[in-house]
Amino acid sequence: TVTGVQPHTFTIIADGQKLRVKAADVLLANVSTLVRPFRWGPHIAPDDGRIDICVMRAKNVLDMLGVARDIVLPEGPQQERNLIYWYAHHSILVFAEEPLLVQGDGELLGEMPLEVYLVPGAVRVLVPEEEPTRRKNRLSLGLNLG
């Protein structure tokens, strides 16, 4: 609808623990930064050995604005009432009561249910070396202030 978000009933099983929730969306993340300045949270890191689960329980436009505020603020989301954070170290299953599409990095992957297994060290990521701190150039003006 124009004034509200159509919630879906999801069942999420993370490492054997079950959560059933009505939500607008479920997001699995391994990196917190979407596109600067947007970020899901400072607690999400690609090298922490887990996948983070973000459940958006927004029910209307105001709730969605609260979620948007949380992902835009520099410190990242707080435990906003419309966001639930959870994680898994081994496996995640996500089911929905109705057929829903699944996408990954903007690409259509198929339909629910979604089954994810974590395989430590399965992907090697190369990143550029950090640039050494730049030296500040000092310019002598030849002034005698003493």
TORPA-4810 file (N, C-alpha, C, O; in nm, 3 decimals):
<nodes>
NODE_1_0.084_-0.118_0.000_0.000_0.000_0.000_0.087_0.123_0.000_0.207_0.115_0.027_T
NODE_2_0.028_0.237_-0.030_0.103_0.362_-0.035_0.145_0.407_0.104_0.255_0.460_0.121_V
NODE_3_0.060_0.388_0.204_0.090_0.438_0.338_0.153_0.334_0.428_0.191_0.366_0.541_T
NODE_4_0.166_0.212_0.383_0.221_0.109_0.471_0.308_0.012_0.395_0.314_0.013_0.272_G
NODE_5_0.375_-0.072_0.470_0.462_-0.175_0.416_0.389_-0.307_0.434_0.332_-0.333_0.540_V
NODE_6_0.391_-0.389_0.332_0.326_-0.519_0.342_0.418_-0.616_0.414_0.514_-0.665_0.354_Q
NODE_7_0.392_-0.646_0.541_0.480_-0.739_0.612_0.456_-0.884_0.567_0.348_-0.920_0.522_P
NODE_8_0.559_-0.962_0.582_0.554_-1.104_0.550_0.590_-1.180_0.677_0.660_-1.127_0.764_H
NODE_9_0.544_-1.302_0.689_0.581_-1.384_0.804_0.701_-1.470_0.764_0.693_-1.552_0.672_T
NODE_10_0.811_-1.448_0.834_0.935_-1.521_0.808_0.964_-1.615_0.924_0.935_-1.584_1.040_F
NODE_11_1.020_-1.729_0.893_1.078_-1.818_0.992_1.226_-1.824_0.960_1.266_-1.860_0.850_T
NODE_12_1.307_-1.789_1.059_1.452_-1.787_1.042_1.511_-1.888_1.141_1.481_-1.884_1.260_I
NODE_13_1.594_-1.977_1.090_1.663_-2.072_1.176_1.813_-2.046_1.158_1.869_-2.071_1.052_I
NODE_14_1.875_-1.995_1.264_2.017_-1.961_1.260_2.090_-2.050_1.360_2.067_-2.040_1.481_A
NODE_15_2.177_-2.136_1.310_2.252_-2.229_1.395_2.158_-2.309_1.487_2.191_-2.334_1.603_D
NODE_16_2.042_-2.347_1.434_1.948_-2.428_1.510_1.850_-2.350_1.597_1.755_-2.408_1.649_G
NODE_17_1.871_-2.220_1.613_1.781_-2.135_1.692_1.675_-2.077_1.599_1.707_-2.028_1.491_Q
NODE_18_1.548_-2.082_1.641_1.438_-2.044_1.554_1.376_-1.911_1.596_1.356_-1.885_1.715_K
NODE_19_1.346_-1.827_1.497_1.276_-1.701_1.518_1.167_-1.691_1.413_1.192_-1.708_1.294_L
NODE_20_1.044_-1.665_1.458_0.932_-1.642_1.367_0.890_-1.497_1.385_0.862_-1.454_1.497_R
NODE_21_0.886_-1.422_1.275_0.864_-1.278_1.285_0.789_-1.226_1.164_0.805_-1.276_1.052_V
NODE_22_0.706_-1.124_1.187_0.645_-1.050_1.076_0.741_-0.936_1.045_0.779_-0.859_1.134_K
NODE_23_0.780_-0.924_0.918_0.878_-0.823_0.882_0.859_-0.777_0.739_0.799_-0.846_0.656_A
NODE_24_0.911_-0.658_0.712_0.909_-0.605_0.575_1.017_-0.672_0.492_0.999_-0.694_0.372_A
NODE_25_1.130_-0.705_0.556_1.242_-0.762_0.482_1.339_-0.829_0.578_1.344_-0.796_0.696_D
NODE_26_1.416_-0.923_0.525_1.524_-0.988_0.599_1.649_-0.974_0.513_1.647_-1.005_0.393_V
NODE_27_1.756_-0.928_0.575_1.881_-0.906_0.503_1.992_-0.984_0.571_2.007_-0.977_0.694_L
NODE_28_2.071_-1.057_0.493_2.190_-1.124_0.544_2.309_-1.041_0.499_2.322_-1.009_0.381_L
NODE_29_2.397_-1.005_0.593_2.508_-0.916_0.559_2.638_-0.969_0.617_2.643_-1.023_0.727_A
NODE_30_2.743_-0.952_0.539_2.877_-0.984_0.586_2.965_-0.860_0.590_3.077_-0.865_0.639_N
NODE_31_2.914_-0.750_0.539_2.984_-0.622_0.540_2.884_-0.516_0.583_2.767_-0.521_0.544_V
NODE_32_2.928_-0.421_0.663_2.833_-0.322_0.715_2.807_-0.208_0.620_2.697_-0.153_0.620_S
NODE_33_2.905_-0.169_0.540_2.889_-0.053_0.453_2.816_-0.091_0.326_2.856_-0.184_0.255_T
NODE_34_2.709_-0.018_0.297_2.637_-0.037_0.171_2.709_0.049_0.067_2.790_-0.002_-0.011_L
NODE_35_2.681_0.174_0.067_2.749_0.276_-0.012_2.761_0.393_0.085_2.660_0.435_0.143_V
NODE_36_2.879_0.445_0.102_2.895_0.552_0.200_2.793_0.662_0.177_2.776_0.701_0.062_R
NODE_37_2.726_0.713_0.276_2.742_0.694_0.420_2.652_0.587_0.478_2.643_0.576_0.601_P
NODE_38_2.586_0.507_0.397_2.491_0.408_0.447_2.564_0.286_0.502_2.652_0.230_0.437_F
NODE_39_2.525_0.246_0.624_2.584_0.125_0.679_2.488_0.060_0.777_2.415_0.127_0.851_R
NODE_40_2.488_-0.071_0.775_2.397_-0.148_0.860_2.438_-0.148_1.004_2.353_-0.156_1.092_W
NODE_41_2.565_-0.138_1.032_2.606_-0.133_1.171_2.753_-0.160_1.189_2.813_-0.235_1.112_G
NODE_42_2.812_-0.098_1.290_2.955_-0.116_1.314_2.989_-0.256_1.363_3.106_-0.294_1.363_P
NODE_43_2.891_-0.333_1.407_2.915_-0.468_1.458_2.928_-0.571_1.347_2.960_-0.687_1.374_H
NODE_44_2.904_-0.533_1.221_2.910_-0.626_1.109_3.048_-0.615_1.043_3.088_-0.507_1.000_I
NODE_45_3.120_-0.728_1.036_3.255_-0.726_0.980_3.276_-0.850_0.893_3.229_-0.959_0.928_A
NODE_46_3.346_-0.835_0.781_3.365_-0.948_0.690_3.458_-1.057_0.744_3.460_-1.168_0.692_P
NODE_47_3.534_-1.027_0.848_3.631_-1.124_0.898_3.600_-1.174_1.039_3.689_-1.222_1.109_D
NODE_48_3.472_-1.163_1.082_3.437_-1.206_1.218_3.385_-1.349_1.225_3.347_-1.395_1.332_D
NODE_49_3.382_-1.419_1.112_3.341_-1.559_1.111_3.192_-1.582_1.126_3.150_-1.691_1.164_G
NODE_50_3.113_-1.480_1.095_2.968_-1.497_1.106_2.896_-1.417_0.999_2.953_-1.326_0.938_R
NODE_51_2.770_-1.452_0.978_2.683_-1.374_0.890_2.581_-1.306_0.981_2.520_-1.370_1.065_I
NODE_52_2.564_-1.176_0.963_2.467_-1.101_1.042_2.332_-1.100_0.972_2.324_-1.092_0.850_D
NODE_53_2.228_-1.108_1.051_2.090_-1.111_1.001_2.024_-0.983_1.049_2.018_-0.957_1.170_I
NODE_54_1.973_-0.903_0.957_1.902_-0.779_0.989_1.756_-0.800_0.950_1.725_-0.823_0.833_C
NODE_55_1.667_-0.791_1.048_1.525_-0.808_1.024_1.459_-0.672_1.037_1.464_-0.610_1.144_V
NODE_56_1.397_-0.624_0.928_1.328_-0.495_0.929_1.181_-0.517_0.956_1.107_-0.568_0.871_M
NODE_57_1.138_-0.478_1.076_0.999_-0.496_1.114_0.915_-0.373_1.089_0.810_-0.356_1.152_R
NODE_58_0.957_-0.287_1.000_0.883_-0.164_0.970_0.743_-0.196_0.917_0.726_-0.283_0.833_A
NODE_59_0.644_-0.122_0.970_0.505_-0.147_0.931_0.445_-0.033_0.849_0.341_-0.050_0.785_K
NODE_60_0.511_0.083_0.851_0.457_0.198_0.778_0.572_0.290_0.737_0.689_0.261_0.761_N
NODE_61_0.536_0.400_0.674_0.636_0.493_0.621_0.721_0.551_0.734_0.842_0.567_0.718_V
NODE_62_0.660_0.585_0.848_0.738_0.639_0.960_0.840_0.538_1.011_0.953_0.575_1.043_L
NODE_63_0.800_0.413_1.019_0.894_0.308_1.060_1.010_0.299_0.960_1.125_0.285_1.001_D
NODE_64_0.980_0.305_0.831_1.084_0.298_0.729_1.178_0.417_0.738_1.298_0.403_0.717_M
NODE_65_1.124_0.535_0.770_1.209_0.654_0.788_1.303_0.634_0.908_1.418_0.677_0.904_L
NODE_66_1.253_0.568_1.014_1.339_0.537_1.130_1.452_0.444_1.091_1.565_0.462_1.135_G
NODE_67_1.422_0.344_1.010_1.525_0.252_0.962_1.625_0.329_0.876_1.746_0.311_0.892_V
NODE_68_1.575_0.413_0.786_1.664_0.493_0.699_1.754_0.582_0.783_1.873_0.594_0.754_A
NODE_69_1.699_0.645_0.886_1.779_0.732_0.974_1.892_0.651_1.036_2.006_0.698_1.043_R
NODE_70_1.861_0.530_1.081_1.962_0.449_1.148_2.074_0.405_1.055_2.189_0.393_1.099_D
NODE_71_2.045_0.380_0.928_2.153_0.335_0.839_2.231_0.452_0.779_2.336_0.431_0.718_I
NODE_72_2.180_0.576_0.795_2.250_0.692_0.742_2.339_0.757_0.847_2.443_0.813_0.814_V
NODE_73_2.301_0.749_0.975_2.379_0.813_1.080_2.520_0.755_1.083_2.537_0.634_1.069_L
NODE_74_2.620_0.839_1.103_2.759_0.793_1.100_2.790_0.679_1.196_2.870_0.591_1.163_P
NODE_75_2.728_0.679_1.313_2.759_0.571_1.409_2.686_0.443_1.375_2.702_0.343_1.445_E
NODE_76_2.606_0.443_1.270_2.535_0.321_1.229_2.412_0.299_1.314_2.384_0.376_1.405_G
NODE_77_2.338_0.194_1.283_2.213_0.171_1.354_2.232_0.136_1.500_2.327_0.067_1.538_P
NODE_78_2.143_0.184_1.580_2.133_0.143_1.719_2.031_0.030_1.721_1.981_-0.009_1.615_Q
NODE_79_1.999_-0.023_1.835_1.897_-0.127_1.841_1.763_-0.058_1.827_1.686_-0.049_1.922_Q
NODE_80_1.734_-0.011_1.708_1.611_0.058_1.675_1.496_-0.041_1.688_1.512_-0.159_1.658_E
NODE_81_1.381_0.006_1.731_1.270_-0.086_1.758_1.221_-0.158_1.633_1.154_-0.260_1.644_R
NODE_82_1.254_-0.107_1.516_1.210_-0.170_1.392_1.318_-0.255_1.327_1.300_-0.306_1.217_N
NODE_83_1.430_-0.271_1.396_1.538_-0.355_1.346_1.574_-0.459_1.452_1.590_-0.427_1.570_L
NODE_84_1.586_-0.582_1.409_1.633_-0.688_1.497_1.763_-0.740_1.435_1.769_-0.768_1.316_I
NODE_85_1.867_-0.752_1.518_1.995_-0.805_1.471_2.018_-0.942_1.533_1.991_-0.964_1.651_Y
NODE_86_2.068_-1.031_1.451_2.094_-1.167_1.493_2.211_-1.215_1.408_2.246_-1.147_1.312_W
NODE_87_2.271_-1.327_1.439_2.381_-1.376_1.357_2.391_-1.528_1.365_2.330_-1.592_1.450_Y
NODE_88_2.469_-1.582_1.272_2.492_-1.727_1.269_2.638_-1.752_1.234_2.700_-1.676_1.159_A
NODE_89_2.693_-1.860_1.290_2.830_-1.901_1.259_2.835_-2.018_1.162_2.938_-2.043_1.100_H
NODE_90_2.723_-2.092_1.148_2.726_-2.214_1.068_2.623_-2.217_0.955_2.659_-2.240_0.839_H
NODE_91_2.496_-2.194_0.987_2.393_-2.206_0.883_2.273_-2.116_0.913_2.243_-2.084_1.028_S
NODE_92_2.207_-2.077_0.804_2.086_-1.995_0.815_1.984_-2.049_0.716_2.016_-2.073_0.600_I
NODE_93_1.862_-2.068_0.763_1.749_-2.103_0.677_1.646_-1.993_0.693_1.613_-1.954_0.806_L
NODE_94_1.593_-1.943_0.582_1.490_-1.840_0.587_1.372_-1.890_0.503_1.387_-1.920_0.384_V
NODE_95_1.256_-1.898_0.567_1.132_-1.939_0.500_1.032_-1.826_0.508_1.035_-1.746_0.602_F
NODE_96_0.944_-1.818_0.410_0.833_-1.723_0.414_0.705_-1.800_0.385_0.707_-1.902_0.318_A
NODE_97_0.593_-1.748_0.438_0.466_-1.818_0.417_0.420_-1.813_0.273_0.349_-1.902_0.227_E
NODE_98_0.460_-1.710_0.200_0.424_-1.700_0.058_0.553_-1.697_-0.024_0.659_-1.666_0.029_E
NODE_99_0.544_-1.728_-0.152_0.665_-1.725_-0.236_0.720_-1.582_-0.246_0.650_-1.489_-0.285_P
NODE_100_0.846_-1.566_-0.209_0.913_-1.437_-0.219_1.043_-1.455_-0.294_1.108_-1.560_-0.285_L
NODE_101_1.081_-1.352_-0.370_1.206_-1.357_-0.445_1.324_-1.329_-0.352_1.312_-1.257_-0.254_L
NODE_102_1.437_-1.388_-0.386_1.561_-1.370_-0.310_1.661_-1.303_-0.403_1.678_-1.344_-0.518_V
NODE_103_1.727_-1.200_-0.352_1.832_-1.137_-0.433_1.959_-1.127_-0.352_1.957_-1.119_-0.230_Q
NODE_104_2.071_-1.127_-0.423_2.202_-1.113_-0.362_2.284_-1.013_-0.441_2.305_-1.031_-0.561_G
NODE_105_2.329_-0.909_-0.374_2.403_-0.801_-0.440_2.328_-0.748_-0.562_2.389_-0.715_-0.664_D
NODE_106_2.195_-0.740_-0.550_2.114_-0.684_-0.657_2.075_-0.782_-0.766_1.999_-0.747_-0.856_G
NODE_107_2.127_-0.903_-0.760_2.096_-1.005_-0.861_1.989_-1.099_-0.810_1.991_-1.138_-0.693_E
NODE_108_1.895_-1.136_-0.895_1.790_-1.230_-0.859_1.851_-1.370_-0.847_1.912_-1.420_-0.941_L
NODE_109_1.834_-1.432_-0.729_1.890_-1.565_-0.704_1.785_-1.676_-0.713_1.819_-1.792_-0.732_L
NODE_110_1.659_-1.640_-0.700_1.552_-1.739_-0.702_1.443_-1.704_-0.604_1.420_-1.586_-0.574_G
NODE_111_1.375_-1.808_-0.551_1.267_-1.787_-0.456_1.302_-1.851_-0.322_1.391_-1.934_-0.312_E
NODE_112_1.228_-1.808_-0.219_1.240_-1.868_-0.086_1.199_-2.014_-0.096_1.120_-2.049_-0.184_M
NODE_113_1.247_-2.099_-0.011_1.332_-2.074_0.104_1.477_-2.049_0.065_1.523_-2.089_-0.042_P
NODE_114_1.548_-1.982_0.154_1.689_-1.953_0.135_1.768_-2.034_0.236_1.737_-2.034_0.355_L
NODE_115_1.870_-2.102_0.189_1.954_-2.184_0.274_2.098_-2.138_0.254_2.150_-2.139_0.143_E
NODE_116_2.164_-2.098_0.364_2.299_-2.045_0.358_2.388_-2.122_0.455_2.352_-2.140_0.572_V
NODE_117_2.503_-2.167_0.406_2.602_-2.233_0.491_2.729_-2.150_0.487_2.774_-2.108_0.381_Y
NODE_118_2.787_-2.127_0.602_2.911_-2.052_0.611_3.028_-2.147_0.594_3.036_-2.251_0.660_L
NODE_119_3.119_-2.110_0.506_3.238_-2.190_0.482_3.358_-2.099_0.508_3.396_-2.019_0.421_V
NODE_120_3.418_-2.110_0.626_3.531_-2.022_0.660_3.646_-2.035_0.560_3.685_-2.145_0.522_P
NODE_121_3.698_-1.921_0.518_3.812_-1.918_0.427_3.781_-1.957_0.284_3.874_-1.979_0.206_G
NODE_122_3.654_-1.968_0.247_3.617_-2.012_0.112_3.647_-1.906_0.006_3.667_-1.939_-0.111_A
NODE_123_3.649_-1.781_0.046_3.673_-1.673_-0.049_3.794_-1.594_-0.001_3.803_-1.556_0.116_V
NODE_124_3.884_-1.570_-0.091_4.001_-1.489_-0.059_3.979_-1.351_-0.121_3.954_-1.339_-0.241_R
NODE_125_3.990_-1.250_-0.039_3.968_-1.113_-0.085_4.100_-1.037_-0.078_4.166_-1.036_0.026_V
NODE_126_4.137_-0.976_-0.188_4.258_-0.895_-0.192_4.219_-0.748_-0.185_4.132_-0.703_-0.260_L
NODE_127_4.283_-0.676_-0.097_4.256_-0.533_-0.084_4.388_-0.459_-0.095_4.493_-0.513_-0.061_V
NODE_128_4.383_-0.335_-0.142_4.508_-0.259_-0.153_4.567_-0.231_-0.015_4.496_-0.218_0.084_P
NODE_129_4.698_-0.223_-0.013_4.767_-0.190_0.111_4.726_-0.051_0.154_4.707_0.038_0.071_E
NODE_130_4.714_-0.032_0.285_4.678_0.100_0.335_4.788_0.199_0.302_4.907_0.168_0.313_E
NODE_131_4.747_0.317_0.263_4.842_0.422_0.229_4.908_0.473_0.357_4.839_0.506_0.453_E
NODE_132_5.041_0.481_0.359_5.106_0.532_0.480_5.061_0.675_0.507_5.027_0.750_0.415_P
NODE_133_5.061_0.712_0.633_5.017_0.848_0.665_5.104_0.947_0.589_5.227_0.935_0.584_T
NODE_134_5.038_1.042_0.532_5.110_1.143_0.452_5.183_1.239_0.544_5.131_1.283_0.647_R
NODE_135_5.305_1.271_0.504_5.381_1.371_0.579_5.324_1.508_0.545_5.292_1.538_0.430_R
NODE_136_5.313_1.589_0.647_5.269_1.725_0.624_5.389_1.805_0.575_5.495_1.804_0.637_K
NODE_137_5.371_1.872_0.464_5.479_1.956_0.412_5.483_2.085_0.493_5.382_2.153_0.511_N
NODE_138_5.601_2.116_0.539_5.617_2.240_0.614_5.684_2.341_0.522_5.784_2.313_0.456_R
NODE_139_5.628_2.456_0.521_5.677_2.563_0.436_5.739_2.670_0.524_5.672_2.729_0.609_L
NODE_140_5.865_2.694_0.504_5.932_2.799_0.581_5.907_2.933_0.512_5.939_2.952_0.395_S
NODE_141_5.849_3.024_0.588_5.818_3.155_0.531_5.931_3.254_0.553_5.923_3.368_0.506_L
NODE_142_6.035_3.213_0.624_6.147_3.302_0.647_6.115_3.414_0.744_6.184_3.516_0.744_G
NODE_143_6.013_3.397_0.825_5.975_3.501_0.921_6.050_3.478_1.052_6.064_3.365_1.098_L
NODE_144_6.096_3.583_1.109_6.161_3.576_1.239_6.063_3.630_1.342_6.045_3.752_1.355_N
NODE_145_5.999_3.538_1.417_5.898_3.581_1.512_5.955_3.596_1.653_5.881_3.628_1.746_L
NODE_146_6.085_3.575_1.669_6.139_3.574_1.802_6.209_3.699_1.835_6.261_3.713_1.945_G
</nodes>
